[in-house]
Amino acid sequence: MIEEVFRDQWARVFAALVSFLGDVDLAEEAAQEAFVIAAERWARDGLPDNPGAWLVVTGRNRAIDRLRRDRTRAEKSRLLDHPMPKEVTMDETTITDERLELFFMCCHPALATEAQVALTLRALGGLSTPEIARAFLVNDETMKRRLSRARNKIRAAAIPFAIPHERLLPSRLSAVLAVLYLVFNQGYGDGRADLAAEAIRLGRTLLDLMPDEPEAAALLALMLLHDSRRAARVRDGEMILLHDQDRSLWNTAQIEEGRELLDRAVRSGASGAYTVQAAIAESQTEERIDWPAVAALYDRLRQLTGSAVVELNRAVAIAEVEGPQAALAIVDALHLDDYRYFHSTRAELLRRLGDTVAARAAYLRALDLATTEAERRFLSGRLAEL
């Protein structure tokens, strides 16, 4: 029970506490303490009528208690003179705005891109430091230092908890979109439906805030098109590849909305990376996928991004057009040894070419890097077939 509430309420509670306290570290400590207390009391007394409000009030009270004990943080004592009402209304619109404010704070240009992503994953997804470290392919201590430096930077630069002035929004859009997509990918790739849903919600709010920005529409389209296949990606606890998925499980409403948003972006002249990726995702919803067209789109995306991961995905499309040998030549030129999908893709190409020994070694490396049980079952199944 508490795990479900944590995933559903963490971002709301944390955003509300940051808004009230004006201190990221204090808000995080207060939110964590509130959830610890909830785990004990709710097991005894049952779930309250409004879990989010209960957590905010409890976290606020714990923070006030901490401030009273710690007089060295005297600059925060103003909070003692302005107590929060006992009744807290968790209005969806208000809380959504606070989460977007939290998002903009994490994406402030004074912070490095990796710090922006790490803070956002921590703030909005409630991911632990080890989970974030795995996402960045670094050890826990390295990630702890990065998060600490980012928090210190927020304090030193007095980065505000607020949506920037309208004139500053376009200059921050690129970073905000990039971090938003990485947050979505973290949730989608690791089976965190709540985190992916949070990214989509923020994408909608961002588009409402900046309706004339076509790349914002394209990114929302991209996330919706990917997320539309969520229910079909895992069956009996095992990951299912695109061509084996049960299309009746796809969310047709999300697909239609994604297509409409993509059309809107293209009509507005969008031609950036998110538009191209959305076009790829849209083409993959067709009953017969035009693989030469998909390969051409990936070639365009490679030119825009210079990304090795994009090149890896292009190789998958090339395998459908020119065969596995041509695709393997592309893959073997990449340097992505710590990326699990590099090894699983290479293993699949080797399997199709009949090189069982090399395929087995690649599958074992992918299995070693896998982060979800569904991936492990899929890879173990492939190994068993070999």
KATA-V577736 format. One record per pair of residues at least 6 apart in sequence whose ideal C-beta (glycine too) atoms are under 8 Angstrom apart, sorted by the first residue. I is the first residue (numbers start at 1). GAP is how many residues later the second one is. D is the distance in Angstrom with one decimal. If there is no record, write none. Layout:
i:I gap:GAP d:D
i:I gap:GAP d:D
//
This chain:
i:1 gap:41 d:6.8
i:1 gap:46 d:6.6
i:2 gap:33 d:7.0
i:2 gap:36 d:6.2
i:2 gap:37 d:4.7
i:2 gap:40 d:6.6
i:2 gap:41 d:7.9
i:5 gap:33 d:7.2
i:5 gap:42 d:7.7
i:5 gap:46 d:5.2
i:5 gap:50 d:7.9
i:6 gap:29 d:5.9
i:6 gap:120 d:6.3
i:7 gap:119 d:7.1
i:7 gap:185 d:7.7
i:7 gap:187 d:4.2
i:7 gap:188 d:8.0
i:8 gap:186 d:6.3
i:9 gap:42 d:6.0
i:9 gap:43 d:4.8
i:9 gap:46 d:6.0
i:10 gap:21 d:7.0
i:10 gap:25 d:7.8
i:10 gap:115 d:7.5
i:10 gap:116 d:3.7
i:11 gap:88 d:5.4
i:11 gap:91 d:7.6
i:11 gap:112 d:7.0
i:11 gap:113 d:4.6
i:11 gap:114 d:7.2
i:11 gap:115 d:7.1
i:11 gap:187 d:5.9
i:12 gap:40 d:5.4
i:12 gap:78 d:6.6
i:12 gap:83 d:4.7
i:12 gap:86 d:7.7
i:12 gap:87 d:6.7
i:13 gap:18 d:5.3
i:13 gap:21 d:6.8
i:13 gap:39 d:6.2
i:13 gap:42 d:4.6
i:13 gap:43 d:5.5
i:13 gap:46 d:6.3
i:14 gap:13 d:6.0
i:14 gap:14 d:6.7
i:14 gap:17 d:4.9
i:14 gap:88 d:7.1
i:14 gap:109 d:5.9
i:14 gap:110 d:8.0
i:14 gap:112 d:7.5
i:15 gap:80 d:6.6
i:15 gap:83 d:4.0
i:15 gap:84 d:4.7
i:15 gap:86 d:7.1
i:15 gap:87 d:4.5
i:15 gap:108 d:7.6
i:16 gap:40 d:4.8
i:16 gap:72 d:7.7
i:16 gap:74 d:7.7
i:16 gap:79 d:6.6
i:16 gap:82 d:5.9
i:17 gap:10 d:3.9
i:17 gap:13 d:5.4
i:17 gap:14 d:5.6
i:17 gap:39 d:6.6
i:17 gap:42 d:5.1
i:17 gap:43 d:6.6
i:17 gap:46 d:7.0
i:18 gap:6 d:6.0
i:18 gap:9 d:4.3
i:18 gap:80 d:7.8
i:18 gap:84 d:5.9
i:18 gap:87 d:7.7
i:18 gap:105 d:7.9
i:18 gap:143 d:5.6
i:19 gap:79 d:5.2
i:19 gap:82 d:7.1
i:19 gap:142 d:6.0
i:20 gap:7 d:7.9
i:20 gap:40 d:6.1
i:20 gap:59 d:7.6
i:20 gap:64 d:6.2
i:21 gap:6 d:5.0
i:21 gap:9 d:7.0
i:21 gap:39 d:7.8
i:21 gap:42 d:5.7
i:21 gap:55 d:7.6
i:21 gap:58 d:6.7
i:22 gap:54 d:8.0
i:22 gap:139 d:6.5
i:23 gap:53 d:6.8
i:23 gap:132 d:7.9
i:24 gap:81 d:7.9
i:24 gap:99 d:7.8
i:24 gap:127 d:5.6
i:24 gap:130 d:5.8
i:24 gap:131 d:8.0
i:25 gap:126 d:5.8
i:26 gap:37 d:5.7
i:26 gap:40 d:7.2
i:26 gap:41 d:7.9
i:26 gap:50 d:7.4
i:27 gap:32 d:7.6
i:27 gap:36 d:7.4
i:28 gap:94 d:7.8
i:29 gap:33 d:8.0
i:29 gap:34 d:7.5
i:29 gap:37 d:7.3
i:30 gap:29 d:3.9
i:30 gap:30 d:6.9
i:30 gap:32 d:5.0
i:30 gap:33 d:4.0
i:30 gap:36 d:7.5
i:31 gap:24 d:7.3
i:31 gap:28 d:5.1
i:33 gap:25 d:7.8
i:33 gap:26 d:6.7
i:33 gap:29 d:4.6
i:34 gap:21 d:4.6
i:34 gap:22 d:7.7
i:34 gap:24 d:4.2
i:34 gap:25 d:3.7
i:34 gap:28 d:6.3
i:35 gap:20 d:6.8
i:37 gap:21 d:5.8
i:37 gap:25 d:7.7
i:38 gap:13 d:7.5
i:38 gap:16 d:7.2
i:38 gap:17 d:6.2
i:38 gap:20 d:7.1
i:42 gap:6 d:7.4
i:48 gap:6 d:4.4
i:50 gap:40 d:6.2
i:52 gap:38 d:4.2
i:52 gap:43 d:7.7
i:53 gap:34 d:7.6
i:53 gap:35 d:4.3
i:53 gap:36 d:7.0
i:53 gap:37 d:5.0
i:56 gap:32 d:5.0
i:56 gap:34 d:7.2
i:57 gap:27 d:7.1
i:57 gap:29 d:6.9
i:57 gap:31 d:5.4
i:60 gap:24 d:5.0
i:63 gap:16 d:7.6
i:64 gap:15 d:6.5
i:64 gap:16 d:6.5
i:64 gap:19 d:7.5
i:67 gap:6 d:6.1
i:67 gap:9 d:5.3
i:67 gap:10 d:6.6
i:67 gap:12 d:6.3
i:67 gap:13 d:6.5
i:68 gap:12 d:6.9
i:71 gap:6 d:8.0
i:96 gap:105 d:6.7
i:96 gap:109 d:5.6
i:97 gap:66 d:7.6
i:97 gap:108 d:7.5
i:99 gap:25 d:6.7
i:99 gap:99 d:7.6
i:99 gap:102 d:7.8
i:99 gap:103 d:6.6
i:99 gap:106 d:7.9
i:100 gap:63 d:6.3
i:100 gap:102 d:6.1
i:100 gap:105 d:5.1
i:100 gap:106 d:6.9
i:100 gap:109 d:7.3
i:101 gap:60 d:5.6
i:101 gap:61 d:5.5
i:101 gap:62 d:5.4
i:102 gap:21 d:5.5
i:102 gap:22 d:6.9
i:102 gap:59 d:6.9
i:103 gap:17 d:6.4
i:103 gap:20 d:7.9
i:103 gap:21 d:6.7
i:103 gap:73 d:7.1
i:103 gap:76 d:7.7
i:103 gap:77 d:7.5
i:103 gap:99 d:5.9
i:104 gap:58 d:7.2
i:104 gap:59 d:5.5
i:104 gap:60 d:6.1
i:104 gap:68 d:7.1
i:104 gap:72 d:6.9
i:105 gap:49 d:7.1
i:105 gap:54 d:5.8
i:105 gap:55 d:7.0
i:105 gap:56 d:5.2
i:105 gap:57 d:7.6
i:106 gap:10 d:5.7
i:106 gap:13 d:4.2
i:106 gap:14 d:4.4
i:106 gap:17 d:5.7
i:106 gap:18 d:7.9
i:106 gap:73 d:7.2
i:107 gap:9 d:4.9
i:107 gap:13 d:6.9
i:107 gap:65 d:6.5
i:107 gap:68 d:5.1
i:107 gap:69 d:4.9
i:107 gap:72 d:5.2
i:108 gap:8 d:7.6
i:108 gap:46 d:7.5
i:108 gap:49 d:7.6
i:108 gap:51 d:4.7
i:108 gap:64 d:7.9
i:109 gap:62 d:7.6
i:109 gap:63 d:6.4
i:109 gap:66 d:6.5
i:110 gap:43 d:6.2
i:110 gap:47 d:4.9
i:110 gap:49 d:6.3
i:111 gap:8 d:7.2
i:111 gap:39 d:5.6
i:111 gap:42 d:5.9
i:111 gap:43 d:7.6
i:111 gap:48 d:7.8
i:112 gap:38 d:7.8
i:113 gap:62 d:6.9
i:113 gap:65 d:7.1
i:113 gap:66 d:7.7
i:114 gap:22 d:6.6
i:114 gap:32 d:6.5
i:115 gap:31 d:5.9
i:115 gap:32 d:7.6
i:115 gap:34 d:6.9
i:115 gap:35 d:3.8
i:115 gap:38 d:7.4
i:116 gap:34 d:7.9
i:116 gap:59 d:6.3
i:116 gap:63 d:5.1
i:117 gap:19 d:7.9
i:117 gap:62 d:5.3
i:117 gap:65 d:5.1
i:117 gap:66 d:7.4
i:118 gap:14 d:5.3
i:118 gap:18 d:7.0
i:118 gap:25 d:6.7
i:118 gap:28 d:5.8
i:118 gap:29 d:5.8
i:118 gap:32 d:6.8
i:119 gap:28 d:6.8
i:119 gap:31 d:5.2
i:119 gap:32 d:7.8
i:120 gap:59 d:5.3
i:120 gap:62 d:7.9
i:120 gap:63 d:5.6
i:121 gap:6 d:4.7
i:121 gap:10 d:7.8
i:121 gap:11 d:5.2
i:121 gap:14 d:6.9
i:121 gap:62 d:6.2
i:121 gap:65 d:6.1
i:121 gap:74 d:8.0
i:122 gap:7 d:7.7
i:122 gap:10 d:6.4
i:122 gap:25 d:6.6
i:124 gap:59 d:6.4
i:124 gap:71 d:7.4
i:124 gap:74 d:5.6
i:124 gap:78 d:7.6
i:125 gap:58 d:6.7
i:125 gap:61 d:7.0
i:125 gap:62 d:6.8
i:125 gap:67 d:6.8
i:125 gap:69 d:7.7
i:125 gap:70 d:4.3
i:125 gap:73 d:6.9
i:127 gap:8 d:7.7
i:127 gap:59 d:7.5
i:127 gap:68 d:7.8
i:129 gap:11 d:5.8
i:129 gap:14 d:5.4
i:129 gap:15 d:5.6
i:129 gap:18 d:6.7
i:130 gap:10 d:5.1
i:130 gap:13 d:7.8
i:132 gap:11 d:5.5
i:132 gap:15 d:7.6
i:133 gap:6 d:6.1
i:133 gap:7 d:5.0
i:133 gap:9 d:6.9
i:133 gap:10 d:3.8
i:134 gap:237 d:6.4
i:135 gap:51 d:5.7
i:136 gap:7 d:6.5
i:137 gap:201 d:4.8
i:137 gap:202 d:8.0
i:138 gap:8 d:8.0
i:153 gap:6 d:7.4
i:163 gap:6 d:7.9
i:163 gap:46 d:7.2
i:164 gap:8 d:6.3
i:169 gap:40 d:7.2
i:169 gap:41 d:5.9
i:170 gap:40 d:7.8
i:170 gap:43 d:7.5
i:173 gap:37 d:6.8
i:173 gap:40 d:6.1
i:173 gap:42 d:7.3
i:173 gap:43 d:7.0
i:176 gap:30 d:6.9
i:177 gap:38 d:6.2
i:177 gap:39 d:6.6
i:177 gap:42 d:5.3
i:177 gap:97 d:6.7
i:180 gap:19 d:5.7
i:180 gap:22 d:6.1
i:180 gap:23 d:6.1
i:180 gap:26 d:7.2
i:180 gap:39 d:6.6
i:181 gap:18 d:7.6
i:181 gap:38 d:6.0
i:181 gap:41 d:7.4
i:181 gap:42 d:7.4
i:181 gap:93 d:7.2
i:183 gap:12 d:6.5
i:183 gap:15 d:7.3
i:183 gap:16 d:4.7
i:184 gap:11 d:7.7
i:184 gap:12 d:5.4
i:184 gap:15 d:3.7
i:184 gap:16 d:7.1
i:184 gap:19 d:7.9
i:184 gap:39 d:5.0
i:184 gap:42 d:7.7
i:186 gap:6 d:6.9
i:186 gap:9 d:6.2
i:187 gap:6 d:6.9
i:187 gap:7 d:7.0
i:187 gap:8 d:3.0
i:187 gap:9 d:3.5
i:187 gap:10 d:7.5
i:187 gap:11 d:7.3
i:187 gap:12 d:6.3
i:188 gap:8 d:4.7
i:188 gap:38 d:6.1
i:188 gap:39 d:6.7
i:188 gap:42 d:7.5
i:189 gap:182 d:7.7
i:190 gap:181 d:5.6
i:190 gap:182 d:5.8
i:191 gap:43 d:7.4
i:191 gap:181 d:5.0
i:191 gap:183 d:6.5
i:193 gap:37 d:6.7
i:196 gap:27 d:7.4
i:196 gap:31 d:5.8
i:196 gap:34 d:7.6
i:197 gap:30 d:7.8
i:199 gap:24 d:6.2
i:200 gap:20 d:7.2
i:200 gap:23 d:5.2
i:200 gap:24 d:6.6
i:200 gap:27 d:6.4
i:203 gap:13 d:7.3
i:203 gap:16 d:6.1
i:203 gap:17 d:4.1
i:203 gap:20 d:5.8
i:204 gap:16 d:6.5
i:206 gap:10 d:5.6
i:206 gap:14 d:8.0
i:207 gap:6 d:7.5
i:207 gap:9 d:4.9
i:207 gap:10 d:5.9
i:207 gap:13 d:5.6
i:210 gap:6 d:5.5
i:212 gap:56 d:7.6
i:214 gap:50 d:7.3
i:214 gap:51 d:4.2
i:214 gap:52 d:7.8
i:214 gap:54 d:3.8
i:214 gap:55 d:6.4
i:214 gap:56 d:3.5
i:214 gap:61 d:7.2
i:215 gap:50 d:7.0
i:215 gap:55 d:5.7
i:215 gap:57 d:5.1
i:215 gap:59 d:5.2
i:215 gap:60 d:6.8
i:217 gap:44 d:4.8
i:217 gap:45 d:7.8
i:217 gap:47 d:5.1
i:217 gap:48 d:4.4
i:217 gap:51 d:7.4
i:217 gap:53 d:7.3
i:218 gap:43 d:7.2
i:218 gap:44 d:6.4
i:218 gap:47 d:4.0
i:218 gap:52 d:5.3
i:218 gap:54 d:7.0
i:218 gap:56 d:4.1
i:218 gap:57 d:4.2
i:218 gap:59 d:7.9
i:218 gap:60 d:4.9
i:219 gap:55 d:4.3
i:219 gap:59 d:7.6
i:220 gap:38 d:7.9
i:220 gap:41 d:5.5
i:221 gap:36 d:7.8
i:221 gap:37 d:4.4
i:221 gap:38 d:7.4
i:221 gap:39 d:7.9
i:221 gap:40 d:3.7
i:221 gap:41 d:4.2
i:221 gap:44 d:6.6
i:221 gap:57 d:4.4
i:221 gap:60 d:7.8
i:221 gap:61 d:7.6
i:222 gap:36 d:7.5
i:222 gap:52 d:5.6
i:222 gap:55 d:5.1
i:222 gap:56 d:4.1
i:222 gap:59 d:5.6
i:224 gap:30 d:4.7
i:224 gap:31 d:7.6
i:224 gap:33 d:5.6
i:224 gap:34 d:3.9
i:224 gap:37 d:7.1
i:225 gap:29 d:7.2
i:225 gap:30 d:6.4
i:225 gap:33 d:3.9
i:225 gap:34 d:7.8
i:225 gap:37 d:7.8
i:225 gap:53 d:6.4
i:225 gap:56 d:3.8
i:225 gap:57 d:5.8
i:225 gap:59 d:7.9
i:225 gap:60 d:6.5
i:226 gap:55 d:5.7
i:227 gap:24 d:7.4
i:227 gap:27 d:6.2
i:228 gap:22 d:5.4
i:228 gap:23 d:4.2
i:228 gap:24 d:7.6
i:228 gap:26 d:3.9
i:228 gap:27 d:4.8
i:228 gap:30 d:6.8
i:228 gap:57 d:7.2
i:229 gap:13 d:7.6
i:229 gap:16 d:6.4
i:229 gap:21 d:5.5
i:229 gap:22 d:7.8
i:229 gap:56 d:8.0
i:230 gap:21 d:7.5
i:231 gap:18 d:4.4
i:231 gap:19 d:7.3
i:231 gap:20 d:7.0
i:232 gap:8 d:6.3
i:232 gap:13 d:4.0
i:232 gap:14 d:5.2
i:232 gap:15 d:7.1
i:232 gap:17 d:4.0
i:232 gap:18 d:5.9
i:233 gap:6 d:6.4
i:233 gap:7 d:5.9
i:233 gap:12 d:7.0
i:233 gap:141 d:7.9
i:234 gap:6 d:6.6
i:234 gap:140 d:4.8
i:235 gap:11 d:7.6
i:237 gap:136 d:6.5
i:237 gap:137 d:6.0
i:237 gap:140 d:5.7
i:238 gap:136 d:5.9
i:238 gap:139 d:4.3
i:238 gap:140 d:5.2
i:238 gap:143 d:6.5
i:239 gap:133 d:7.9
i:239 gap:135 d:4.5
i:239 gap:136 d:5.6
i:239 gap:138 d:7.2
i:239 gap:139 d:4.0
i:240 gap:6 d:7.9
i:242 gap:42 d:6.3
i:247 gap:40 d:7.8
i:250 gap:35 d:7.3
i:255 gap:30 d:5.3
i:258 gap:20 d:7.0
i:258 gap:23 d:7.3
i:258 gap:24 d:6.7
i:259 gap:23 d:5.9
i:261 gap:17 d:7.7
i:262 gap:13 d:7.2
i:262 gap:16 d:4.7
i:262 gap:17 d:6.6
i:262 gap:20 d:5.7
i:265 gap:9 d:7.9
i:265 gap:10 d:5.4
i:265 gap:13 d:7.2
i:266 gap:9 d:6.6
i:272 gap:32 d:6.9
i:273 gap:28 d:6.2
i:273 gap:31 d:4.8
i:273 gap:32 d:5.6
i:276 gap:21 d:5.6
i:276 gap:24 d:5.5
i:276 gap:25 d:4.7
i:276 gap:28 d:6.6
i:277 gap:24 d:6.4
i:279 gap:18 d:5.7
i:280 gap:14 d:5.9
i:280 gap:17 d:4.9
i:280 gap:18 d:6.8
i:280 gap:21 d:7.3
i:283 gap:6 d:6.2
i:283 gap:7 d:6.1
i:283 gap:10 d:6.2
i:283 gap:11 d:5.5
i:283 gap:14 d:7.2
i:284 gap:10 d:7.2
i:289 gap:31 d:7.8
i:291 gap:26 d:5.5
i:291 gap:29 d:4.0
i:291 gap:30 d:5.1
i:292 gap:29 d:5.4
i:294 gap:23 d:4.6
i:294 gap:26 d:7.9
i:295 gap:19 d:6.3
i:295 gap:22 d:4.0
i:295 gap:23 d:5.6
i:295 gap:25 d:7.8
i:295 gap:26 d:5.5
i:298 gap:12 d:6.3
i:298 gap:13 d:8.0
i:298 gap:15 d:5.7
i:298 gap:16 d:3.6
i:298 gap:19 d:5.6
i:299 gap:15 d:6.3
i:301 gap:6 d:7.8
i:301 gap:9 d:5.1
i:301 gap:13 d:7.8
i:302 gap:8 d:5.0
i:302 gap:9 d:5.6
i:302 gap:12 d:6.1
i:308 gap:26 d:5.1
i:308 gap:27 d:6.8
i:308 gap:28 d:5.6
i:309 gap:27 d:7.1
i:309 gap:30 d:7.0
i:309 gap:32 d:7.8
i:311 gap:19 d:6.5
i:311 gap:23 d:6.1
i:312 gap:18 d:7.9
i:312 gap:19 d:6.5
i:312 gap:22 d:6.1
i:312 gap:24 d:6.6
i:312 gap:27 d:7.8
i:312 gap:29 d:6.8
i:312 gap:30 d:5.9
i:312 gap:33 d:6.0
i:314 gap:16 d:6.9
i:315 gap:12 d:4.3
i:315 gap:13 d:7.8
i:315 gap:15 d:4.1
i:315 gap:16 d:5.0
i:315 gap:30 d:6.8
i:315 gap:34 d:7.8
i:316 gap:11 d:6.9
i:316 gap:29 d:6.3
i:318 gap:8 d:5.5
i:318 gap:9 d:4.7
i:318 gap:12 d:6.3
i:319 gap:7 d:7.3
i:319 gap:8 d:3.6
i:319 gap:30 d:6.3
i:319 gap:33 d:7.6
i:324 gap:25 d:4.4
i:324 gap:26 d:8.0
i:324 gap:28 d:4.3
i:324 gap:29 d:5.2
i:325 gap:28 d:6.4
i:327 gap:22 d:5.5
i:328 gap:18 d:7.1
i:328 gap:21 d:4.6
i:328 gap:22 d:7.1
i:328 gap:25 d:6.9
i:331 gap:11 d:7.2
i:331 gap:14 d:6.2
i:331 gap:15 d:5.1
i:331 gap:18 d:6.5
i:332 gap:14 d:7.5
i:334 gap:8 d:6.6
i:336 gap:6 d:3.8
i:338 gap:31 d:7.0
i:339 gap:30 d:7.6
i:340 gap:26 d:5.2
i:340 gap:29 d:3.7
i:340 gap:30 d:5.8
i:340 gap:31 d:7.2
i:340 gap:35 d:7.3
i:341 gap:25 d:7.7
i:343 gap:19 d:4.9
i:343 gap:20 d:7.4
i:343 gap:22 d:4.3
i:343 gap:23 d:3.8
i:343 gap:26 d:6.7
i:344 gap:18 d:7.5
i:344 gap:19 d:7.0
i:344 gap:22 d:4.0
i:344 gap:35 d:6.6
i:346 gap:16 d:4.8
i:347 gap:12 d:5.0
i:347 gap:13 d:7.8
i:347 gap:15 d:3.5
i:347 gap:16 d:4.3
i:347 gap:19 d:6.1
i:347 gap:35 d:7.0
i:348 gap:11 d:7.8
i:348 gap:34 d:7.7
i:350 gap:8 d:4.7
i:350 gap:9 d:3.8
i:350 gap:12 d:6.0
i:351 gap:8 d:4.2
i:351 gap:31 d:7.2
i:351 gap:35 d:6.9
i:356 gap:30 d:5.4
i:359 gap:27 d:6.2
i:360 gap:23 d:6.4
i:360 gap:26 d:5.3
i:363 gap:16 d:5.5
i:363 gap:19 d:5.4
i:363 gap:20 d:5.1
i:363 gap:23 d:7.3
i:364 gap:19 d:7.1
i:366 gap:13 d:5.5
i:367 gap:9 d:6.3
i:367 gap:12 d:4.4
i:367 gap:13 d:6.7
i:367 gap:16 d:7.2
i:370 gap:6 d:4.8
i:370 gap:9 d:6.1
//
